[in-house]
């Protein structure tokens, strides 16, 4: 399976921390957010990776390279600045991702989710959902008794981890597209399934949550590096 790491966002809520350095390259201690995602995907046997880049793209390409130090192959989908948003970034990268369903992971989440466990057995996608953090208390989607994603409570938060079928994006031209309307349409068709995860998950969207992620990463990766 191929995977796409979403790394094109500007990270404006990080303030001065991301003025000169793209948010995916902010460090967790011994490695950056993006390096950790690449390392964990490769360790899970997912070594054919696509990373979309925009803001300070050359910095990311120079820091991560071709993936050989993780025994992975990395290709880059280079977007303009400002970027194409999540849906548009995926659409632009589809020629690199190929026809088979692919894993999609946000660069800026810290998690111990077992990537190799996520499978697409039915429908057009599987979303990983987590308990709602304080900064997103309303959640995004629910999961019904058949594991389908539904737009009703009780709602959980989309973790930024999914397997998606490229058919979800059929007919959409390359350009700026948010992902949520695309997912909402698939939910209305009954095409998406969900998996709840109660392990470690932090959306590293602010300096405060970056500090929390750094503390948690030290505990998670004490023997990994």
Secondary structure as the mmCIF struct_conf table of DSSP 4:
data_model
#
loop_
_struct_conf.conf_type_id
_struct_conf.id
_struct_conf.beg_label_comp_id
_struct_conf.beg_label_asym_id
_struct_conf.beg_label_seq_id
_struct_conf.end_label_comp_id
_struct_conf.end_label_asym_id
_struct_conf.end_label_seq_id
STRN STRN1 UNK A 2 UNK A 6
HELX_RH_3T_P HELX_RH_3T_P1 UNK A 12 UNK A 18
TURN_TY1_P TURN_TY1_P1 UNK A 19 UNK A 19
BEND BEND1 UNK A 20 UNK A 21
HELX_RH_3T_P HELX_RH_3T_P2 UNK A 23 UNK A 25
STRN STRN2 UNK A 27 UNK A 27
BEND BEND2 UNK A 28 UNK A 31
STRN STRN3 UNK A 32 UNK A 32
HELX_RH_AL_P HELX_RH_AL_P1 UNK A 33 UNK A 43
TURN_TY1_P TURN_TY1_P2 UNK A 44 UNK A 45
STRN STRN4 UNK A 48 UNK A 53
TURN_TY1_P TURN_TY1_P3 UNK A 55 UNK A 56
HELX_RH_AL_P HELX_RH_AL_P2 UNK A 57 UNK A 64
TURN_TY1_P TURN_TY1_P4 UNK A 65 UNK A 66
BEND BEND3 UNK A 67 UNK A 67
HELX_RH_3T_P HELX_RH_3T_P3 UNK A 68 UNK A 70
TURN_TY1_P TURN_TY1_P5 UNK A 71 UNK A 71
STRN STRN5 UNK A 73 UNK A 78
BEND BEND4 UNK A 81 UNK A 82
HELX_RH_AL_P HELX_RH_AL_P3 UNK A 85 UNK A 97
BEND BEND5 UNK A 99 UNK A 100
STRN STRN6 UNK A 102 UNK A 106
TURN_TY1_P TURN_TY1_P6 UNK A 107 UNK A 108
STRN STRN7 UNK A 109 UNK A 111
HELX_RH_3T_P HELX_RH_3T_P4 UNK A 115 UNK A 117
BEND BEND6 UNK A 122 UNK A 124
STRN STRN8 UNK A 125 UNK A 130
HELX_LH_PP_P HELX_LH_PP_P1 UNK A 131 UNK A 133
HELX_RH_3T_P HELX_RH_3T_P5 UNK A 134 UNK A 136
TURN_TY1_P TURN_TY1_P7 UNK A 137 UNK A 138
BEND BEND7 UNK A 140 UNK A 140
STRN STRN9 UNK A 141 UNK A 141
STRN STRN10 UNK A 142 UNK A 143
TURN_TY1_P TURN_TY1_P8 UNK A 145 UNK A 146
BEND BEND8 UNK A 147 UNK A 147
STRN STRN11 UNK A 148 UNK A 148
STRN STRN12 UNK A 149 UNK A 150
BEND BEND9 UNK A 151 UNK A 154
HELX_LH_PP_P HELX_LH_PP_P2 UNK A 155 UNK A 155
STRN STRN13 UNK A 156 UNK A 156
STRN STRN14 UNK A 157 UNK A 164
HELX_RH_3T_P HELX_RH_3T_P6 UNK A 166 UNK A 169
TURN_TY1_P TURN_TY1_P9 UNK A 170 UNK A 171
HELX_LH_PP_P HELX_LH_PP_P3 UNK A 172 UNK A 173
BEND BEND10 UNK A 174 UNK A 175
BEND BEND11 UNK A 179 UNK A 179
HELX_RH_AL_P HELX_RH_AL_P4 UNK A 180 UNK A 189
TURN_TY1_P TURN_TY1_P10 UNK A 190 UNK A 190
STRN STRN15 UNK A 192 UNK A 197
BEND BEND12 UNK A 199 UNK A 199
STRN STRN16 UNK A 201 UNK A 203
BEND BEND13 UNK A 206 UNK A 206
HELX_RH_AL_P HELX_RH_AL_P5 UNK A 207 UNK A 220
TURN_TY1_P TURN_TY1_P11 UNK A 221 UNK A 224
#
